[in-house]
Amino acid sequence: VEEKNADKENDCNLKFKQYLIDQSLVDETWFESIEKENQQWVHQATKEAEAAPYPDPSETYLHVYEEGGRQHG
């Protein structure tokens, strides 16, 4: 628990969020609306992924590594 709290105190994202609020650049309502929008986006993407058909097993190992492109040497 102590380690988790220490991590929160040093979290650059939380510090930046507080800085933006302290500077009156945004308010908590703005962050809440962004969070809600992100949750909706993730929910929609999850629904689409779950509804998508399973890929053909014969394609399992296709595009695992980068193909083509400029050769370095």
N, C-alpha and C positions, 0 to 999 in steps of 0.2 A: 504494500500500500504506500509506504514512504517513497519507494522508487518511482511509483506511478505519479505521485504528487510532484516529485522533483522533476519528472519529465514534463509535466504540464507547465510548471513554472518556467521551463527553458524552451518550450515549444515556440518556434519562430512564427508559426502561423497564428497562434493565439496572441502573441505579442504584436504582430502586425495588425490583427483585427482590432485589438485594443487601441493601437496607435491611430488607426483610421477613425475610430469612434471618438477618441480624445481630441483629434484635430477637426472634428465635426465634418469630416468628408463623407461619412455615411452614418447611419444609425442602426440600432439592433434590428429594427423592422426590415431594413434592407437585407441584412444577413438572413433573417428568417424567410424572406421571400425567395432568396437564392437557394436556401436549403430545401424549401418546399419544391421549387422547380427541379432541383437535382434529384430529389426523391421520386418525383413523377417521371423524370427521364429514365432513371434506373428501373423503375417499376415497368414502364413500357418496354424497355429493351429486354428485360427479363421475360416478359410475356411473349415477345417475338421470338426470343431464343428458345423458349420451351415449346413453342408451337412449330418451330422449324423442323423439317424432317432430318433424321439422322443422316450423316454423310455416307457415301458408298465406302464400305470397308477397303475396297481396292485402292482408294485414294489416301489411305492413312499416312503413307510416307511421302506423299507429294508435297512439295513446297515447304519441307522441314528446314532446309537450308536455302540460303539465297542462291538463286540460279541466274546465270548471266551476269551482266554488269561489266564494269571495267576491271581488267585483270591487273593486279599489282605484282611487280616482280623485279 
